[in-house]
Amino acid sequence: MSTTIIIIVNIALSVVLAVGLTPLWVWWERRIAGFIQDRSGPNRCSIGVIRLGGLVQAVADMLKLIFKEDFTPSHIKHKFFFTIAPAIVFMASFLTFAVIPYADVLTIDGKAHTMQAIPNELGIMWFLAFAGLSVYGIILGGYSSQSKYGLLGSIRASAQVISYEAAMGLSIISMIVSYGSIHLTDIVNAQTGTYLGVIPMWGIFIQPLAAVIFIVCSFAETNRAPFDLAEGESEIVAGYHTEYSAMKFGLFQVGEYAAMSASSALIVTLFFGGYQIPWMDTATIQSNINYVILAIIILLPVKIFIFTRWMKKNNKRVGNDTSREKETKILTVIFWSLCLVIVGVLISFLVTGLGTNGVNIATAVLQVGTFMVKFFMMAFVYMWVRWTVLRIRYDQLQMLGWKVLIPLALLNIVITAIVVVLGN
Amino acid sequence: MAIKIVPRYGSSFRDKLYIPAIAGGMKTTFKHFFKNLRDVEGLPTLQYPEVQPTDITERYRGVHRLTKHDDGTEKCVACFMCATACPAECIFIEAEERFDGVDEKRPKEFKIDLLECVFCGYCVEACPCDAIRMDTGIFSFTASSRKEFVLDKKALMKNERSKDFE
């Protein structure tokens, strides 16, 4: 019974994180772009008075894409490949999420459960395989479009793959050498503890060079700025998805955001301690669960207070329109009642005490929460970079990949190997 | 004339690293993001339909109006100068005789098709009686059919000088 529930929870988590978050990402992208460029971004779409800062706009956009006519231009000969291309991008990006561990191994009634959607032993190899596969969808889509812009996008995508893939694999090899495992749960557990009692022993502090190389390569792998040259909307219309419309285009978009989610999850897992709470490993949380709960009971209302005050300040009436004031009031009530419910549940845990299973589950929930916080921060970095760094040409990308990143990654492997061999 | 030597960037080691420059750019964008997130009201964006612009200048050419004498009758004498000057040919005047002693002629009907109008202001320039002006400050005129865009004499006389220009 517990096995089934855990599997369902894990699969639901990956579906939500990989696919369900797409409207949120679209909204974030547009609002963050707006704020970075001193604009406001979409903020007017609403259901009743509920705007949620424009989040409703993303839902409306998705609805529009679903109900649009699915148009296939008549000049396309290979309709099968044309149709299957967005599905390949989407499935490959979606499946990369399957090996990300959301929490430490969860023990219930003495039985250990790996907190992954597909609990296999392939670990990072699975990620590399499917992340590499997603580009086939892009190449196929552009190629079967039979238009010059689609073809140019595909050519650029293939040029991009040969530029970054080698450096990415090499940077991962140095990580595997230093962690001694390809299993992501082992990799995260190797990142517990601290240097000198202060700096958490995260991958980025152990292997800063590999971290930089991997992060650069995963930006290239997700086809996002500054490496979105396969799309290149200012040069080649829309690149590989020029001929696509409606939900086929929507699938490309969802696939792109799923790839972004998967990459940020993997960067968090490899270099930012994954689900580890800094300075607290799983055993520490389990033995001090009461203090952790107490800390949450104190911190949660403070956070809600700060958030509602920010909302009150920034969601004022506009002109004579009072709907935003009403929304602020409704949301304040909702947030405070949620906060009270959570605090009440936590107090009841404190009073009655948790069993062994309860402590384990609470630890897992905390770790999932930690993972989510890091994951969202990394996704923010993705958008932040997109609106900061300029798109580079694909010869520049090849130059960067072959002349800079691969030698650096090889050097890093040599250094890591020497340190590991001498260290043991 | 002295030759101005523009410094070339990109040859030093620091420039070739790219990372300091990217970090600098990221710092700038994050500053903007954080400033605007903390205080959304500080954005220069106007929340338009609710908040209207207040910085329209007095010379702004908005929707036309027909000026009036003190007794509320029109100043227009139906001389057809505006209709003649109009490059878009959007002014349609029907004249009639006027018997109240103020003038000899008055427009029976005075129509402006705003869909044809290019808002050049030549009609205002041409008018010898200061009877037509474009100082209403109305910059957005909306309607749901073509007919509603044709303003008649009644509508034009109802328009007033914008309060912002006082």
HADDOCK unambig.tbl for C-alpha pairs under 7 A between the chains (distance, minus, plus):
assign (segid A and resid 32 and name CA) (segid B and resid 33 and name CA) 6.93 0.50 0.50
assign (segid A and resid 35 and name CA) (segid B and resid 32 and name CA) 6.68 0.50 0.50
assign (segid A and resid 35 and name CA) (segid B and resid 33 and name CA) 4.89 0.50 0.50
assign (segid A and resid 35 and name CA) (segid B and resid 36 and name CA) 5.69 0.50 0.50
assign (segid A and resid 35 and name CA) (segid B and resid 37 and name CA) 6.91 0.50 0.50
assign (segid A and resid 36 and name CA) (segid B and resid 29 and name CA) 5.44 0.50 0.50
assign (segid A and resid 36 and name CA) (segid B and resid 30 and name CA) 6.90 0.50 0.50
assign (segid A and resid 36 and name CA) (segid B and resid 32 and name CA) 5.19 0.50 0.50
assign (segid A and resid 36 and name CA) (segid B and resid 33 and name CA) 4.53 0.50 0.50
assign (segid A and resid 38 and name CA) (segid B and resid 32 and name CA) 6.82 0.50 0.50
assign (segid A and resid 38 and name CA) (segid B and resid 36 and name CA) 6.92 0.50 0.50
assign (segid A and resid 38 and name CA) (segid B and resid 43 and name CA) 6.12 0.50 0.50
assign (segid A and resid 39 and name CA) (segid B and resid 43 and name CA) 6.45 0.50 0.50
assign (segid A and resid 39 and name CA) (segid B and resid 45 and name CA) 6.16 0.50 0.50
assign (segid A and resid 40 and name CA) (segid B and resid 43 and name CA) 6.93 0.50 0.50
assign (segid A and resid 40 and name CA) (segid B and resid 45 and name CA) 6.58 0.50 0.50
assign (segid A and resid 314 and name CA) (segid B and resid 39 and name CA) 6.38 0.50 0.50
assign (segid A and resid 314 and name CA) (segid B and resid 40 and name CA) 5.63 0.50 0.50
assign (segid A and resid 314 and name CA) (segid B and resid 41 and name CA) 6.64 0.50 0.50
assign (segid A and resid 318 and name CA) (segid B and resid 50 and name CA) 6.09 0.50 0.50
assign (segid A and resid 318 and name CA) (segid B and resid 51 and name CA) 6.80 0.50 0.50
assign (segid A and resid 319 and name CA) (segid B and resid 50 and name CA) 4.96 0.50 0.50
assign (segid A and resid 319 and name CA) (segid B and resid 51 and name CA) 5.30 0.50 0.50
assign (segid A and resid 320 and name CA) (segid B and resid 50 and name CA) 6.65 0.50 0.50
assign (segid A and resid 321 and name CA) (segid B and resid 50 and name CA) 6.67 0.50 0.50
assign (segid A and resid 388 and name CA) (segid B and resid 25 and name CA) 6.20 0.50 0.50
assign (segid A and resid 388 and name CA) (segid B and resid 26 and name CA) 5.99 0.50 0.50
assign (segid A and resid 388 and name CA) (segid B and resid 29 and name CA) 6.47 0.50 0.50
assign (segid A and resid 389 and name CA) (segid B and resid 22 and name CA) 6.94 0.50 0.50
